[in-house]
Amino acid sequence: MTTAILVLAAALTVQSPGAGAGNEPAQTGAGTAEARPEDKIVCKRVSERGTRFTKRVCSTAKQWEQQRRHNVEVTREMQQSNGSAKAGT
C-alpha cells in the first residue's frame, strides 16, 4: 500500500500540470454547460514523501484514471521484477 502511495506521489510530482493540454479539444465560451464528466476537475490530497503533510493536487477525472492505471502497471512491473530476482536465489 505504501509503495502504491509513493509511486503515485512520485508520478504526480514528475507530471507537469499542462501535460496533455495539446490533446484536448479547444473549449468555446458557452460550452461549459456541456462539459463531459471526464473533464470535471477533481482535487485530491496526496501525501508527500518524507513529510506527514499532504499536498492538494487537481486534475481531470480522466487524468486521475490514467494516472491510476499507470501506477497499477508500474507497481505490477516492480513486483514481478522483485519476484523473479528472489526466485533465482
C-alpha positions as CSV (number, residue, x, y, z in Angstrom):
1,M,0.0,0.0,0.0
2,T,2.8,2.5,0.9
3,T,4.6,1.6,-2.3
4,A,1.5,2.5,-4.3
5,I,1.2,5.8,-2.5
6,L,4.9,6.5,-3.0
7,V,4.6,5.7,-6.7
8,L,1.6,7.9,-7.0
9,A,3.3,10.8,-5.2
10,A,6.4,10.4,-7.4
11,A,4.4,10.3,-10.6
12,L,2.4,13.3,-9.7
13,T,5.4,15.4,-8.9
14,V,7.0,14.4,-12.2
15,Q,3.9,15.1,-14.3
16,S,3.5,18.7,-15.2
17,P,0.1,20.3,-14.8
18,G,0.0,21.2,-18.5
19,A,0.9,17.8,-19.8
20,G,-1.5,16.6,-22.4
21,A,-3.0,20.0,-22.9
22,G,-2.5,19.8,-26.6
23,N,-4.6,16.6,-26.9
24,E,-7.7,18.2,-25.5
25,P,-10.2,19.9,-27.8
26,A,-10.5,23.7,-27.6
27,Q,-13.4,25.0,-25.5
28,T,-15.8,27.6,-26.7
29,G,-17.1,30.4,-24.5
30,A,-20.5,28.9,-23.9
31,G,-19.5,25.2,-24.0
32,T,-19.1,24.9,-20.2
33,A,-22.7,23.7,-19.7
34,E,-22.0,20.8,-22.0
35,A,-18.8,19.6,-20.2
36,R,-18.2,15.9,-20.2
37,P,-18.0,14.0,-16.8
38,E,-14.4,13.0,-17.6
39,D,-13.4,16.7,-18.0
40,K,-14.6,17.6,-14.5
41,I,-11.8,18.8,-12.2
42,V,-11.2,16.6,-9.2
43,C,-8.9,17.7,-6.4
44,K,-7.3,15.2,-4.0
45,R,-5.0,15.3,-1.1
46,V,-1.7,13.4,-1.8
47,S,0.9,12.6,0.8
48,E,4.4,13.8,0.1
49,R,7.4,11.6,0.6
50,G,9.5,12.5,3.7
51,T,6.8,14.5,5.4
52,R,3.5,14.0,7.1
53,F,1.9,16.9,5.3
54,T,-0.3,16.5,2.2
55,K,-0.5,18.5,-0.9
56,R,-3.6,19.3,-2.9
57,V,-3.5,18.1,-6.5
58,C,-6.2,18.9,-9.0
59,S,-6.6,17.0,-12.3
60,T,-9.5,15.9,-14.5
61,A,-11.3,12.7,-13.8
62,K,-9.8,11.3,-17.0
63,Q,-6.2,12.2,-15.9
64,W,-6.8,10.6,-12.5
65,E,-7.9,7.4,-14.2
66,Q,-4.9,7.4,-16.5
67,Q,-2.6,8.0,-13.5
68,R,-4.2,5.2,-11.5
69,R,-3.8,2.8,-14.5
70,H,-0.1,3.9,-14.9
71,N,0.5,3.3,-11.1
72,V,-1.0,-0.1,-11.2
73,E,1.2,-1.0,-14.2
74,V,4.4,0.3,-12.5
75,T,3.6,-1.5,-9.3
76,R,2.9,-4.7,-11.2
77,E,6.2,-4.4,-13.0
78,M,8.1,-3.7,-9.8
79,Q,6.5,-6.7,-8.0
80,Q,7.3,-9.0,-10.9
81,S,10.9,-7.9,-11.2
82,N,11.4,-8.3,-7.5
83,G,9.7,-11.7,-7.6
84,S,11.9,-13.0,-10.4
85,A,15.0,-11.9,-8.7
86,K,14.1,-13.8,-5.5
87,A,13.2,-16.9,-7.4
88,G,16.8,-17.1,-8.8
89,T,18.4,-17.1,-5.3
